[in-house]
Amino acid sequence: MKKIPFLSFILLFLTVQTEVNSQNQKTRVIVTSDGEIDDECSMVRFLLYANEWDVEGIITSSSQYHWQGHKWAGDDWINPYLDAYENVYPNLIKHSQDYPTPEYLKSINFLGNVEAQGEMNAITPGSEHIAKVLLDESDNRHIWIQAWGGTNTIARALKTIEEEHPDKMEYVANKLRFFFIWEQDDTYQKYIRPHWGKYNIQTIICDQFWAVAYQWDKIIPEDKISYFRNDWMKSNILENHGSLCSLYEAYKGDGDNEGFRAENHKKKGDFRSEGDSPAFIYAIPTGLRSLESPNYGGWGGRYVNVRENTWLDPVPEANYTYPEGRWFTQTAWGRNYMRNIYPENQDLMNAYFNPITRWVDALQNDFAARADWCVKSYEEANHPPIVKLKNAIDIYAKPGDKIKLDGKGTIDPDGDKLKYAWWQHNEAGTYIHSISIINSTEQKASFTVPKNAEKGQTIHIIYEVKDSGTPQLTRYQRIIITIK
């Protein structure tokens, strides 16, 4: 891989990064987790991306599957992961100075409500910390609170705010964004929704995660499944990548699959499960602008508005009726399909999980690069392209207008050759027909707004840039054309 001189890169990167930071502040995130095996796998990946966000809390909570005394990983299950992060931190900061210090991450790690499934009566260190962050008026940026397990510790924090600071509820709600991996207890329906629903908090509840959970081997497309097999996992993650990646729990063999039937074609060292990862993968700043609307889509999936400000997975069945209550293992479409219908109607399965599976090759390569950052120097490792546009990312146009797309200014920090692709993200746009993009594999491209496009309709164009490094890394920029 050809490298540009390090000093030259630093000057170039700082110039670009200054422009980026002036427009895009970091996303604030709080994680709550029940410490299941797949949470532990997700935690490895999460810590490798901790430089991308302002991490403001890591809270152990319970779920319908895990609580103290019931399949419990332990109150301090995360400590070995933070210790391992501390070991690789000196190498990670060679690649990004934005990685939070191990001391800071340990200072925001708290135990939440874990005594029982859905327990939210006790005020815990975890719930108090969440409430404290939410009430802090020195920072009004949105806070994405993720539930990798149940929502009970989140509910307890919100109940504390309601009881002690009712005048601050609207302020807190305006900052809140939720991303739940299922509803793994009943506290969202029983407390959060009735007491906070009037504030219309954007809430994503994800079932698409099953694509990268325990039954990934049935769901991942054949042309991408090698990224989850033992050869790839051993070479890129499990072996010779430092103490954090060494904690990653790959598949060990028959009988270790957390209650799900082991398949004969799974092998030791295969990917196991990261069902919780979409909650934070969704917030990785790839250029797909997923945080602007759940309907846009990105590495963590794409979602549709079902009721109020609640967004669930797009179900590929005409006239499907979403449940009024919980979206979880008993009701969510994908889990029920895998339990009751698979292997029939796999076209429906592929369509349902496609909002995540379409990106998994880029996602896994990115994971591999982060694993390299734990052990390699800057010059030895690969880093993603920095995508720039000369045209605006939001364009208003009339039918018949020619739209010029210009990716000039896009660079690779390692000096790698770049491949370009401009393509229409049909599912995200409201103009339902396909458009023809001229020079779609060049840095500059164009298309003409179709004559049958109607006022208010949108066309989403993705500028996709891949480098030639190892592993190959991909970044994007979404352009939205609104018809006027």
C-alpha positions in Angstrom: 0.0 0.0 0.0 1.5 3.3 -1.0 1.8 5.8 1.8 2.1 9.6 1.7 4.6 11.2 4.0 3.3 11.2 7.5 3.8 14.9 8.2 2.1 15.8 4.9 -0.8 13.6 5.9 -1.1 15.2 9.3 -1.3 18.7 7.7 -3.8 17.5 5.2 -5.9 15.6 7.7 -6.0 18.5 10.2 -7.2 20.8 7.5 -10.0 18.5 6.4 -10.9 17.5 10.0 -11.2 21.2 11.0 -13.8 21.6 8.3 -15.6 18.4 9.3 -15.7 19.2 13.0 -17.0 22.7 12.4 -20.0 21.2 10.7 -20.5 17.9 12.6 -20.3 17.6 16.3 -19.8 14.2 17.8 -22.8 12.1 18.8 -23.4 11.6 22.5 -24.1 8.0 23.5 -25.0 6.1 26.6 -25.0 2.3 26.5 -27.0 0.0 28.7 -26.2 -3.8 28.5 -27.2 -7.0 30.1 -23.8 -8.7 29.6 -25.0 -11.6 27.4 -22.3 -13.3 25.3 -23.3 -11.3 22.3 -23.2 -8.1 24.4 -19.6 -9.0 25.3 -18.8 -9.4 21.6 -20.5 -6.1 20.8 -18.5 -4.4 23.6 -15.2 -5.3 21.9 -16.4 -3.7 18.7 -17.9 -0.7 20.6 -14.6 0.1 22.3 -12.8 0.0 19.0 -15.1 2.8 17.8 -15.2 4.8 21.0 -13.3 7.6 19.3 -16.3 8.3 17.0 -18.7 9.5 19.8 -18.8 11.2 23.1 -19.4 8.2 25.3 -21.2 9.4 28.4 -22.2 6.2 30.2 -21.7 2.4 30.1 -24.3 0.9 32.3 -25.0 -2.7 33.2 -28.7 -3.5 33.3 -30.9 -6.6 33.2 -33.3 -8.1 30.6 -35.9 -10.7 30.2 -33.0 -13.2 29.6 -30.4 -12.1 32.2 -30.4 -10.7 35.7 -28.7 -11.4 39.0 -29.0 -15.1 39.7 -30.3 -16.0 36.2 -27.7 -16.5 33.5 -25.8 -13.5 34.9 -22.4 -12.5 33.6 -21.6 -10.7 36.9 -22.0 -7.2 38.1 -18.4 -6.4 37.0 -18.4 -8.3 33.7 -17.2 -5.3 31.7 -14.1 -4.7 33.8 -11.8 -7.1 31.8 -12.9 -5.3 28.6 -12.0 -1.9 30.0 -8.7 -3.3 31.3 -8.0 -4.8 27.8 -8.9 -1.4 26.2 -6.3 0.2 28.6 -3.7 -2.2 27.3 -4.3 -1.3 23.6 -5.1 2.4 24.2 -1.4 3.5 23.6 -1.6 2.0 20.1 -5.1 3.2 19.3 -4.2 6.8 19.9 -1.6 6.5 17.2 -4.6 6.3 14.8 -6.9 8.7 16.4 -6.3 11.1 19.3 -10.1 11.1 20.0 -10.1 7.8 21.8 -11.3 8.4 25.4 -8.8 7.5 28.1 -9.3 4.2 29.9 -9.6 6.2 33.2 -12.5 8.2 31.8 -14.3 5.1 30.5 -13.9 3.4 33.9 -15.3 6.5 35.6 -18.6 6.3 33.6 -19.1 2.5 34.1 -21.9 1.9 36.5 -24.2 -0.9 37.8 -27.8 -0.2 37.0 -31.1 -2.1 37.8 -30.1 -5.8 37.7 -32.0 -7.6 40.5 -34.8 -8.9 38.3 -36.3 -8.7 34.9 -37.8 -5.2 34.5 -37.0 -4.1 38.0 -37.1 -0.3 38.1 -38.0 0.6 41.7 -34.5 0.8 43.0 -32.4 4.0 42.4 -29.1 2.7 41.3 -25.7 4.2 40.5 -26.5 3.5 36.8 -29.9 5.2 36.9 -28.5 8.1 38.8 -25.8 8.6 36.3 -28.2 8.6 33.3 -30.4 11.1 35.1 -27.4 13.3 35.9 -26.3 13.4 32.2 -29.8 14.1 31.0 -30.4 16.9 33.4 -27.1 18.6 32.7 -28.0 21.8 30.9 -24.4 22.7 29.9 -24.7 20.5 26.7 -27.9 20.5 24.7 -26.8 18.0 22.0 -28.9 14.9 21.5 -28.1 11.9 23.6 -28.6 8.5 22.0 -29.4 6.0 24.8 -29.0 2.4 23.6 -30.6 -0.6 25.3 -28.7 -3.7 24.5 -30.8 -5.4 27.1 -33.9 -4.2 28.9 -35.0 -0.6 29.2 -35.5 -0.8 33.0 -32.5 1.3 34.1 -33.4 3.9 31.6 -36.9 3.9 32.9 -35.7 4.3 36.4 -33.6 7.3 35.4 -36.6 8.9 33.7 -38.8 8.2 36.7 -36.3 9.9 39.0 -36.5 12.9 36.7 -40.3 12.9 36.7 -40.4 12.6 40.5 -37.7 15.1 41.4 -37.6 17.5 38.4 -40.9 17.4 36.6 -40.3 20.9 35.2 -37.3 19.5 33.3 -39.1 16.6 31.6 -39.7 18.4 28.3 -36.1 19.7 28.3 -34.8 16.1 28.8 -37.1 14.6 26.2 -36.0 17.1 23.6 -32.4 15.8 24.0 -33.3 12.1 24.0 -33.0 9.6 21.2 -33.6 5.9 21.9 -32.3 2.9 20.1 -33.5 -0.4 21.6 -32.5 -3.9 20.6 -36.0 -5.3 21.0 -38.0 -4.4 24.1 -36.2 -6.9 26.4 -38.5 -6.1 29.3 -41.9 -4.4 29.7 -40.8 -1.1 31.2 -40.9 0.9 27.9 -44.6 0.0 27.5 -45.5 0.2 31.1 -43.6 3.3 32.1 -41.7 5.2 29.4 -44.4 5.3 26.8 -47.3 6.3 29.1 -45.3 8.9 31.0 -43.0 10.3 28.3 -44.9 9.6 25.1 -46.4 13.0 25.0 -42.9 14.4 24.2 -42.7 12.3 21.1 -39.1 11.1 21.7 -37.6 9.5 18.6 -37.5 5.8 19.3 -36.0 3.0 17.1 -36.7 -0.5 18.1 -34.7 -3.0 16.1 -35.4 -6.6 15.1 -33.1 -6.5 12.0 -30.3 -7.2 14.4 -31.0 -10.9 14.0 -29.0 -10.7 10.8 -25.8 -10.5 12.9 -27.1 -12.5 15.9 -27.0 -16.2 16.6 -28.6 -17.3 13.3 -26.4 -15.1 11.0 -25.4 -18.2 9.1 -28.9 -18.6 7.8 -29.4 -14.9 6.9 -26.1 -13.4 5.6 -25.9 -13.6 1.8 -23.7 -16.3 0.4 -21.4 -13.8 -1.3 -20.7 -12.1 2.1 -20.7 -15.0 4.5 -16.9 -15.6 4.3 -16.5 -12.4 6.5 -18.1 -14.4 9.3 -16.2 -17.7 8.9 -13.4 -18.9 11.1 -10.6 -18.2 8.6 -11.5 -14.6 8.3 -12.2 -14.2 12.0 -8.9 -15.7 13.1 -6.8 -13.7 10.6 -8.5 -10.4 11.2 -9.8 -10.4 14.7 -9.1 -13.3 17.0 -5.4 -13.9 16.6 -2.4 -11.5 17.0 -4.6 -8.4 17.5 -4.0 -7.5 21.1 -5.7 -8.1 24.4 -9.0 -6.5 23.6 -9.7 -8.6 20.5 -8.4 -11.7 22.3 -11.5 -11.4 24.6 -13.8 -11.7 21.6 -16.0 -14.7 22.1 -16.1 -16.5 18.7 -18.1 -19.7 18.2 -16.6 -22.5 20.2 -18.5 -25.6 18.9 -21.7 -27.5 19.4 -23.6 -26.6 22.6 -22.3 -23.1 23.2 -24.8 -21.2 21.2 -26.9 -19.7 24.1 -29.8 -22.0 23.8 -30.0 -21.9 20.0 -29.6 -25.1 18.1 -26.0 -25.5 16.9 -25.7 -26.1 13.1 -23.3 -28.7 11.8 -21.7 -26.3 9.4 -20.7 -23.8 12.0 -17.0 -24.3 13.0 -14.9 -23.3 15.9 -13.7 -19.7 15.4 -16.7 -18.6 13.4 -18.5 -15.4 14.2 -20.8 -16.0 17.1 -23.3 -13.2 17.6 -23.3 -9.4 17.9 -27.0 -8.8 18.1 -26.6 -5.6 20.0 -24.0 -3.9 17.7 -26.6 -2.3 15.4 -27.4 0.1 18.3 -24.0 1.8 18.0 -23.1 0.8 14.4 -26.1 3.0 13.4 -24.2 6.0 14.9 -20.9 5.5 13.3 -20.3 8.6 11.1 -19.9 6.9 7.7 -21.5 9.7 5.7 -24.8 7.9 5.2 -26.6 10.5 7.5 -28.6 7.8 9.3 -28.9 9.9 12.4 -30.9 12.5 10.5 -33.8 10.1 9.9 -34.3 6.4 10.7 -35.7 6.1 7.2 -32.5 7.0 5.5 -30.7 3.8 6.5 -27.1 3.0 7.2 -24.8 0.3 8.6 -27.2 -0.2 11.6 -30.3 -0.8 9.4 -33.2 1.3 8.1 -36.6 1.8 9.9 -40.1 3.0 9.2 -42.4 5.2 11.2 -45.1 3.0 12.7 -46.8 5.1 15.3 -46.1 8.4 17.1 -42.3 8.8 16.8 -41.7 5.1 17.0 -39.7 3.5 14.2 -39.6 -0.3 13.6 -38.2 -2.6 10.9 -39.8 -2.4 7.4 -41.8 -5.7 7.0 -41.9 -6.9 3.3 -45.5 -8.1 3.5 -48.4 -6.1 2.0 -50.9 -5.0 4.6 -48.8 -6.2 7.5 -50.2 -4.9 10.9 -47.6 -4.0 13.5 -48.4 -5.0 17.1 -49.7 -2.2 19.4 -47.4 -3.2 22.2 -43.9 -4.7 22.6 -41.7 -5.4 19.6 -39.6 -8.3 20.9 -39.0 -12.0 20.6 -42.7 -13.0 20.7 -43.9 -10.4 18.2 -41.1 -9.1 16.0 -41.4 -10.2 12.4 -37.9 -11.4 11.8 -37.6 -13.5 15.0 -41.0 -15.1 14.3 -40.0 -15.8 10.7 -36.7 -17.5 11.8 -38.6 -19.5 14.4 -41.7 -20.5 12.5 -41.2 -20.1 8.8 -37.6 -20.5 7.8 -36.5 -22.0 5.3 -39.6 -21.1 3.3 -40.1 -17.8 1.6 -36.5 -16.8 1.8 -37.1 -13.9 -0.6 -39.0 -12.2 2.3 -36.2 -13.0 4.7 -33.6 -11.5 2.4 -35.7 -8.3 1.9 -36.3 -7.9 5.6 -32.7 -8.2 6.7 -31.3 -6.4 3.6 -31.1 -3.0 5.4 -28.2 -4.5 7.4 -26.9 -7.3 5.3 -26.2 -5.0 2.3 -23.4 -3.3 4.3 -21.8 -6.2 6.2 -18.8 -6.6 3.9 -17.8 -3.0 4.4 -18.7 -3.2 8.1 -16.5 -6.3 8.7 -13.6 -4.8 6.8 -13.9 -1.7 9.0 -13.9 -3.9 12.1 -10.7 -5.6 10.8 -9.0 -2.3 10.3 -9.9 -1.2 13.9 -8.4 -4.5 15.2 -5.2 -3.7 13.3 -5.1 -0.3 15.0 -4.6 -2.2 18.3 -1.2 -3.6 17.2 0.0 -1.8 14.1 1.7 1.6 13.5 -0.1 4.3 11.6 2.0 3.5 8.5 1.3 -0.2 8.6 -2.5 0.0 9.1 -5.3 1.2 6.8 -7.6 4.2 7.4 -10.9 5.0 5.7 -11.2 7.5 2.9 -12.3 11.1 3.7 -15.2 11.9 1.4 -15.7 15.4 0.2 -18.2 17.0 -2.2 -18.1 20.2 -4.2 -21.9 20.1 -4.6 -24.4 20.5 -1.7 -25.7 17.4 0.1 -29.2 18.8 0.0 -30.4 19.9 -3.5 -33.7 21.4 -4.6 -34.5 20.8 -8.3 -37.3 20.7 -10.8 -38.2 17.9 -13.2 -35.8 18.1 -16.2 -33.0 19.8 -14.3 -29.5 18.3 -14.8 -27.8 17.5 -11.4 -24.0 17.6 -11.4 -22.4 15.5 -8.8 -18.8 16.3 -7.9 -16.7 14.3 -5.4 -13.6 16.3 -6.0 -11.6 16.8 -2.8 -12.1 13.2 -1.6 -8.8 11.9 -0.3 -7.3 8.8 1.2 -5.1 9.4 4.3 -2.8 6.5 3.3 -2.4 7.6 -0.3 -4.4 4.6 -1.6 -6.1 4.6 -5.0 -9.8 5.1 -4.7 -12.8 3.6 -6.5 -16.0 5.7 -6.9 -19.6 4.7 -7.3 -22.7 6.9 -7.4 -25.9 4.9 -6.9 -29.6 5.5 -6.1 -30.8 4.4 -2.6 -34.3 3.6 -3.8 -35.7 2.5 -0.5 -34.9 5.8 1.2 -36.3 8.1 -1.5 -39.9 8.7 -2.2 -39.5 8.9 -6.0 -40.1 5.2 -6.7 -38.6 4.9 -10.2 -35.0 4.3 -11.1 -32.8 7.1 -12.5 -29.8 6.8 -14.9 -26.6 8.2 -13.5 -24.0 9.2 -16.1 -20.3 8.4 -15.3 -21.4 6.6 -12.2 -18.0 5.1 -11.5 -16.1 8.4 -11.9 -15.4 11.2 -9.4 -17.8 13.4 -11.3 -21.2 12.2 -12.4 -24.6 13.6 -13.3 -28.2 12.7 -13.9 -31.4 14.4 -15.1 -34.3 14.7 -12.8 -37.1 12.6 -14.5 -40.0 14.5 -16.0 -42.5 12.4 -14.0 -40.9 13.4 -10.6 -43.5 15.2 -8.5 -43.2 18.1 -6.1 -42.0 17.1 -2.7 -40.6 13.7 -3.8 -37.0 12.9 -2.9 -34.2 11.1 -4.7 -31.4 9.7 -2.5 -28.0 9.4 -4.2 -25.1 7.6 -2.4 -21.5 8.6 -3.3 -19.6 5.5 -2.3 -15.8 5.6 -2.1 -13.6 2.5 -1.6 -9.8 2.5 -1.1 -7.4 -0.1 -2.3 -5.8 -0.8 1.1 -6.0 -3.9 3.2 -8.6 -4.4 4.5 -10.5 -2.4 1.9 -12.4 0.4 3.6 -15.5 2.3 2.5 -17.1 5.7 3.3 -20.0 7.5 1.7 -21.9 10.7 1.3 -25.6 10.8 0.9 -27.1 13.5 -1.3 -30.8 14.2 -1.1 -32.6 15.8 -4.1 -36.0 17.3 -3.2 -38.3 18.1 -6.1 -39.7 21.6 -6.1 
